[in-house]
Amino acid sequence: MRISKYAVVAPACLVSLACGRHGVATSPTPAEIEVEPSYAASVAVITRRQLQDDSVAVPGGRSILMTRGARTPRVYVLLHGFSDAPTQFTAVGARLFADGDNVYIPRLPHHAERTAPLRALARVRSEELASFGDSTADLARGLGDTIIVVGLSAGGVIAGWIAQSHAAVHRAVLIAPAIAAGGLSDDEGVGLVALASKLPDIQRTRAPDTTRLENVQGITTRGLAELLWLGRRVSAAANDKPSGAKHIVFLLNARDRTVSEQASIDLAQRWFDHGAAVSMYRFDASAKLPHNVMELTARGGNVELVYPVVEALARATEPPSSVQLLDVPCHGFWCGVRRWAKHGV
């Protein structure tokens, strides 16, 4: 019997993608958010989310709100990676908060749950992640005048969804976004996601890290497939219409084989072609960073290198020279005209 290569490659590729509907719902119903939310209304909804988090999540797994007690000129929304938790962005969030702005770091749906955490991640659905992104963007409107969204991997995909869908967002920073799995062509990626969505879930667990209970040690192919479906939805939407956000930044990692760099490049060009101001930066392979570039130095990352870059891109300031500025690909006559009109090159 001939076995489709997807039956072999799908579990392996999805396993490599890990970064890091029982119980109470993790996202509010539309009625919880006003059309034009006030600061008080947004804080009230976030407080309810935190109480919901406390009912299902491990200590340290709840959503984080760093607030000045009133609406601020900017609000930073920081979205963590798959199998991780809001604590992934605590240090960067604190530095941005020190600028005088509000910072919101929500817990992604079904993440950091204390009961059967890996099975909880397997319940993630792409529609739920999209709705979560929508409600998070709406909440941010009450917290600050200018909304900046930063997301890593799974959070990068949700940041991409928000950037595509919400004109109220000024800037989005996508860090190693999981738009597609690494090492596959586009057609192979479509087949992989379709297959993994239909096959029984494959889970691989590891011994829990007692120092980071909020970090789920293991992977689920079903949950990862749903995440990649959202990545495909973002790419398809970008094909058809301009992004809501007009300033979009990608931060890639040359050593990253977990997610597809080409998928990010293609998405960047689609947004650029539709008129967005798009910038692309990349850490060199010599930095030896893991896919989770936010990982602590003691665990194989390099926060001394990465955090200043992430903070600079969030603030829209010039990042350190440790990252390389890339040209957004430009194909076709009209793209060339637009680039010449903008930059004279």
Backbone torsions as a table, in degrees:
resi	resn	phi	psi	omega
1	MET	NA	130.5	178.2
2	ARG	-82.7	131.4	-179.4
3	ILE	-103.3	127.5	176.8
4	SER	-57.2	141.0	-179.6
5	LYS	-65.0	-22.4	177.7
6	TYR	-66.0	-32.2	179.9
7	ALA	-66.0	-24.5	178.9
8	VAL	-93.1	-44.3	-171.2
9	VAL	-82.4	-28.0	-175.5
10	ALA	-59.0	-53.5	179.9
11	PRO	-61.0	-39.8	-177.2
12	ALA	-65.4	-44.4	-178.0
13	CYS	-69.1	-39.9	179.6
14	LEU	-69.3	-34.4	176.4
15	VAL	-59.6	-38.8	-176.6
16	SER	-71.5	-14.0	-174.3
17	LEU	-80.6	-13.7	-176.2
18	ALA	-61.5	134.0	177.0
19	CYS	-94.6	-151.8	-176.9
20	GLY	-18.7	NA	NA
21	ARG	NA	39.1	177.0
22	HIS	-91.9	158.9	178.8
23	GLY	90.2	-168.5	-174.6
24	VAL	-79.3	144.5	179.1
25	ALA	-59.7	145.9	-176.3
26	THR	-99.9	-4.2	178.1
27	SER	-135.6	147.7	-175.3
28	PRO	-74.7	157.9	171.9
29	THR	-75.7	157.6	-177.9
30	PRO	-55.1	-31.1	-177.1
31	ALA	-66.2	-16.8	-178.5
32	GLU	-75.2	-18.1	-172.6
33	ILE	-115.8	125.5	179.9
34	GLU	-71.7	158.4	177.7
35	VAL	-59.2	-45.7	175.0
36	GLU	-119.3	84.9	-171.2
37	PRO	-66.8	138.3	172.0
38	SER	-83.7	169.4	175.5
39	TYR	-58.3	-45.9	-178.0
40	ALA	-62.7	-39.9	-179.8
41	ALA	-65.5	-42.8	179.5
42	SER	-65.0	-43.3	179.4
43	VAL	-63.6	-36.7	179.6
44	ALA	-63.3	-42.7	179.2
45	VAL	-67.7	-42.0	179.2
46	ILE	-63.6	-38.5	177.3
47	THR	-61.4	-41.4	176.5
48	ARG	-63.9	-39.4	176.9
49	ARG	-60.9	-42.4	-179.4
50	GLN	-63.5	-39.1	176.8
51	LEU	-65.3	-38.6	174.9
52	GLN	-64.2	-42.8	176.8
53	ASP	-56.5	-45.7	-177.4
54	ASP	-62.1	-25.8	-178.2
55	SER	-79.2	-18.0	-176.8
56	VAL	-127.3	-23.1	-171.3
57	ALA	-94.4	158.1	175.8
58	VAL	-70.7	162.0	173.7
59	PRO	-55.5	131.9	-177.2
60	GLY	89.8	-1.3	-176.9
61	GLY	-97.0	-4.6	-174.6
62	ARG	-75.9	159.1	174.4
63	SER	-60.7	149.0	-176.7
64	ILE	-116.1	131.3	172.5
65	LEU	-124.5	118.5	173.6
66	MET	-104.6	110.5	-171.2
67	THR	-127.5	146.7	175.9
68	ARG	-87.7	1.0	179.2
69	GLY	88.7	3.6	178.9
70	ALA	-161.7	167.8	175.4
71	ARG	-61.1	138.8	-177.0
72	THR	-117.6	165.7	180.0
73	PRO	-57.9	-34.5	177.6
74	ARG	-130.2	153.7	168.3
75	VAL	-132.5	133.3	177.1
76	TYR	-103.2	126.0	173.3
77	VAL	-107.0	120.4	-175.8
78	LEU	-115.4	124.0	-173.1
79	LEU	-115.2	119.6	-174.4
80	HIS	-78.1	175.5	-176.5
81	GLY	-88.8	173.0	-179.5
82	PHE	-64.4	135.1	-179.4
83	SER	72.7	4.0	179.5
84	ASP	-105.9	-157.4	-173.3
85	ALA	-153.1	170.1	-179.6
86	PRO	-56.3	-26.9	179.5
87	THR	-59.0	-19.4	178.2
88	GLN	-58.2	-28.3	-176.8
89	PHE	-111.7	12.7	-176.4
90	THR	-59.6	-47.5	-175.7
91	ALA	-65.7	-46.9	178.6
92	VAL	-64.7	-41.0	178.6
93	GLY	-59.7	-40.5	-179.8
94	ALA	-64.3	-36.9	179.1
95	ARG	-69.8	-38.9	177.2
96	LEU	-68.9	-36.9	177.3
97	PHE	-62.4	-33.9	179.4
98	ALA	-64.8	-17.4	176.7
99	ASP	-72.9	-12.8	-179.6
100	GLY	105.8	12.0	-176.6
101	ASP	-113.7	159.7	175.3
102	ASN	-76.7	150.3	-179.9
103	VAL	-134.4	130.4	178.0
104	TYR	-123.5	124.4	-179.6
105	ILE	-124.2	89.0	-175.6
106	PRO	-79.3	153.0	172.2
107	ARG	-79.4	127.4	177.4
108	LEU	-66.7	151.9	-179.0
109	PRO	-52.7	132.6	174.4
110	HIS	68.1	12.5	-179.7
111	HIS	-93.4	150.9	174.5
112	ALA	59.8	27.9	179.2
113	GLU	-78.0	146.1	-174.2
114	ARG	-84.9	-21.9	179.4
115	THR	-102.6	119.6	179.0
116	ALA	45.6	61.4	-171.7
117	PRO	-60.0	-34.3	-178.9
118	LEU	-72.4	-39.0	176.0
119	ARG	-65.0	-32.7	177.0
120	ALA	-63.1	-43.0	179.0
121	LEU	-64.0	-31.6	178.9
122	ALA	-66.4	-16.7	179.6
123	ARG	-87.2	-3.5	178.0
124	VAL	-61.7	137.1	177.2
125	ARG	-127.3	147.1	-175.9
126	SER	-60.7	-38.5	179.2
127	GLU	-63.2	-37.6	179.5
128	GLU	-66.6	-40.6	178.2
129	LEU	-64.9	-40.0	178.2
130	ALA	-64.6	-44.7	178.6
131	SER	-63.3	-38.6	176.1
132	PHE	-60.3	-44.4	177.9
133	GLY	-61.7	-42.4	179.3
134	ASP	-61.7	-48.1	-177.4
135	SER	-67.7	-34.5	177.6
136	THR	-65.0	-42.5	177.4
137	ALA	-63.1	-38.9	178.5
138	ASP	-64.9	-41.8	178.2
139	LEU	-62.1	-39.2	-177.9
140	ALA	-61.8	-28.3	-179.4
141	ARG	-62.4	-27.2	177.7
142	GLY	-85.3	-13.0	-174.3
143	LEU	-95.5	-22.8	-177.4
144	GLY	-162.6	158.1	-178.8
145	ASP	-73.5	-40.5	-180.0
146	THR	-113.6	124.7	-175.2
147	ILE	-101.8	125.1	174.6
148	ILE	-119.0	124.5	-178.9
149	VAL	-112.2	129.7	178.6
150	VAL	-126.1	130.2	180.0
151	GLY	-142.1	145.1	179.5
152	LEU	-110.7	128.0	174.1
153	SER	55.1	-107.5	175.7
154	ALA	-58.9	-42.9	176.1
155	GLY	-62.7	-29.9	176.7
156	GLY	-67.5	-36.9	176.5
157	VAL	-65.8	-44.9	179.1
158	ILE	-64.6	-38.7	175.1
159	ALA	-61.0	-37.1	176.4
160	GLY	-65.2	-41.0	176.4
161	TRP	-61.4	-44.7	179.0
162	ILE	-63.2	-44.4	-179.9
163	ALA	-60.6	-39.0	-179.6
164	GLN	-70.4	-34.8	-166.6
165	SER	-102.2	-16.8	-168.4
166	HIS	-125.2	107.2	179.7
167	ALA	-70.0	-17.6	178.7
168	ALA	-70.2	-16.8	179.9
169	VAL	-81.5	126.7	-178.1
170	HIS	-81.0	-45.0	-176.1
171	ARG	-145.3	143.0	175.6
172	ALA	-127.1	136.8	177.8
173	VAL	-117.6	116.1	-177.7
174	LEU	-105.2	113.5	-178.1
175	ILE	-102.5	117.3	-179.3
176	ALA	41.8	53.5	-174.2
177	PRO	-67.3	141.4	-178.6
178	ALA	-86.3	61.7	177.8
179	ILE	-70.3	-35.9	177.5
180	ALA	-155.1	158.6	179.2
181	ALA	-72.0	148.6	-179.6
182	GLY	-75.2	154.9	172.5
183	GLY	79.0	11.9	-179.0
184	LEU	-129.5	151.0	171.3
185	SER	-72.2	170.4	-179.3
186	ASP	-62.9	-44.1	179.5
187	ASP	-63.6	-41.3	177.9
188	GLU	-63.3	-38.7	179.3
189	GLY	-63.2	-40.0	178.0
190	VAL	-61.8	-45.9	180.0
191	GLY	-64.2	-39.6	179.6
192	LEU	-60.7	-48.8	-177.5
193	VAL	-65.9	-42.1	180.0
194	ALA	-62.4	-42.9	-178.9
195	LEU	-67.2	-46.5	-177.6
196	ALA	-66.1	-25.6	178.3
197	SER	-73.4	-22.7	-177.0
198	LYS	-99.5	-32.4	-178.2
199	LEU	-70.5	158.4	172.8
200	PRO	-57.3	146.3	-178.8
201	ASP	-63.6	136.2	174.6
202	ILE	-109.3	123.4	-179.7
203	GLN	-118.4	142.1	174.9
204	ARG	-129.5	116.0	-177.4
205	THR	-100.9	154.6	173.3
206	ARG	-129.7	162.0	179.5
207	ALA	-58.3	135.0	-178.6
208	PRO	-62.9	146.8	175.8
209	ASP	-88.9	106.4	-174.7
210	THR	-67.2	-15.3	177.9
211	THR	-89.1	-12.7	179.7
212	ARG	-141.1	72.2	-177.0
213	LEU	-63.0	-24.5	-178.4
214	GLU	-75.5	-12.2	179.8
215	ASN	-95.1	116.1	-177.5
216	VAL	-76.4	123.6	-177.9
217	GLN	-93.8	91.8	179.8
218	GLY	153.0	-178.0	-179.1
219	ILE	-139.5	161.3	175.1
220	THR	-137.2	124.0	-177.6
221	THR	-68.5	-34.0	-179.2
222	ARG	-66.8	-45.2	178.8
223	GLY	-62.7	-40.6	179.7
224	LEU	-68.2	-36.7	177.4
225	ALA	-62.0	-40.5	178.5
226	GLU	-64.7	-37.4	176.2
227	LEU	-62.2	-43.9	-179.9
228	LEU	-67.8	-30.2	173.7
229	TRP	-60.5	-40.6	177.7
230	LEU	-63.7	-39.4	176.3
231	GLY	-58.7	-40.2	178.5
232	ARG	-68.2	-35.5	178.4
233	ARG	-65.6	-39.8	177.9
234	VAL	-62.7	-46.2	-179.2
235	SER	-62.6	-42.2	-179.8
236	ALA	-65.0	-41.9	179.4
237	ALA	-64.5	-38.9	179.8
238	ALA	-67.4	-23.7	177.1
239	ASN	-68.1	-33.3	-168.8
240	ASP	-96.4	-28.8	-174.4
241	LYS	-152.2	161.8	-178.4
242	PRO	-65.8	158.5	175.3
243	SER	-74.0	153.3	173.3
244	GLY	-69.1	-47.9	176.5
245	ALA	-73.1	137.9	-177.7
246	LYS	-99.4	-7.2	177.8
247	HIS	-127.8	115.8	-175.9
248	ILE	-132.2	134.2	-177.8
249	VAL	-125.2	135.7	172.9
250	PHE	-109.3	138.2	172.6
251	LEU	-123.4	109.9	-174.6
252	LEU	-109.5	172.3	-175.7
253	ASN	-135.1	112.2	-175.3
254	ALA	-60.2	-22.8	-178.1
255	ARG	-89.9	-3.7	-174.3
256	ASP	-78.1	119.1	174.5
257	ARG	-111.8	1.0	-177.8
258	THR	-76.9	-42.7	178.2
259	VAL	-116.1	161.7	-176.8
260	SER	-84.8	117.3	174.2
261	GLU	-67.0	-36.9	-178.7
262	GLN	-62.8	-35.9	177.6
263	ALA	-62.6	-38.5	176.5
264	SER	-66.9	-41.9	179.4
265	ILE	-62.4	-43.3	179.2
266	ASP	-63.6	-41.6	178.7
267	LEU	-64.9	-41.8	178.2
268	ALA	-58.8	-42.1	-179.7
269	GLN	-67.2	-38.6	178.0
270	ARG	-59.9	-45.4	179.3
271	TRP	-65.3	-41.2	178.3
272	PHE	-62.5	-43.0	-179.8
273	ASP	-61.3	-29.9	-179.6
274	HIS	-90.1	5.3	170.7
275	GLY	109.0	-1.4	179.1
276	ALA	-75.5	152.6	171.3
277	ALA	-85.6	109.1	-173.2
278	VAL	-117.3	133.4	175.0
279	SER	-124.9	147.5	179.1
280	MET	-130.5	130.0	176.6
281	TYR	-125.8	156.8	-179.2
282	ARG	-147.5	134.1	170.1
283	PHE	-74.6	136.4	178.1
284	ASP	-70.0	152.3	179.2
285	ALA	-60.1	-26.0	-179.1
286	SER	-65.4	-17.8	177.6
287	ALA	-71.7	-18.7	176.3
288	LYS	55.7	43.6	-179.6
289	LEU	-87.0	145.7	173.4
290	PRO	-76.1	173.4	175.3
291	HIS	-54.8	-45.9	175.3
292	ASN	-77.5	85.8	-175.1
293	VAL	-68.2	-13.7	178.3
294	MET	-86.6	2.0	-178.9
295	GLU	-60.4	146.0	-179.7
296	LEU	-64.1	150.1	-178.9
297	THR	-58.7	-40.5	-178.8
298	ALA	-66.0	-14.2	-178.1
299	ARG	-113.8	19.7	175.1
300	GLY	106.5	-3.1	176.8
301	GLY	-92.8	-161.9	178.8
302	ASN	-155.2	78.4	-174.6
303	VAL	-66.5	-28.2	178.7
304	GLU	-63.1	-31.0	178.1
305	LEU	-85.0	-43.3	-168.0
306	VAL	-82.8	-46.4	-173.3
307	TYR	-56.4	-45.0	179.1
308	PRO	-61.0	-33.0	178.7
309	VAL	-68.5	-48.1	-179.7
310	VAL	-60.2	-43.4	-179.6
311	GLU	-64.4	-41.0	179.7
312	ALA	-64.4	-43.1	-179.6
313	LEU	-67.4	-35.2	176.3
314	ALA	-64.4	-40.4	-178.2
315	ARG	-81.4	-8.4	-175.8
316	ALA	65.8	36.5	173.5
317	THR	-108.6	168.3	-178.4
318	GLU	-66.2	123.8	-179.5
319	PRO	-76.3	162.0	176.2
320	PRO	-58.5	161.0	-177.8
321	SER	-71.8	1.1	178.8
322	SER	-72.1	-9.1	174.7
323	VAL	-118.6	149.0	-178.9
324	GLN	-99.9	132.4	174.9
325	LEU	-81.0	126.5	-179.0
326	LEU	-104.4	154.9	172.3
327	ASP	-81.7	133.1	171.7
328	VAL	-70.4	129.1	-179.5
329	PRO	-55.9	146.3	-177.7
330	CYS	-139.8	111.3	-178.8
331	HIS	-122.4	138.8	176.4
332	GLY	98.7	157.8	-174.3
333	PHE	-62.6	-49.7	-174.4
334	TRP	-67.9	-32.6	175.2
335	CYS	-63.5	-42.0	178.2
336	GLY	-62.3	-40.5	178.1
337	VAL	-62.7	-45.2	-179.8
338	ARG	-62.0	-43.6	-179.4
339	ARG	-64.5	-41.2	179.7
340	TRP	-63.8	-42.6	-178.5
341	ALA	-64.2	-34.9	-177.9
342	LYS	-80.4	-43.1	-168.1
343	HIS	-121.2	-11.0	-177.8
344	GLY	73.0	18.9	178.9
345	VAL	-131.4	NA	NA
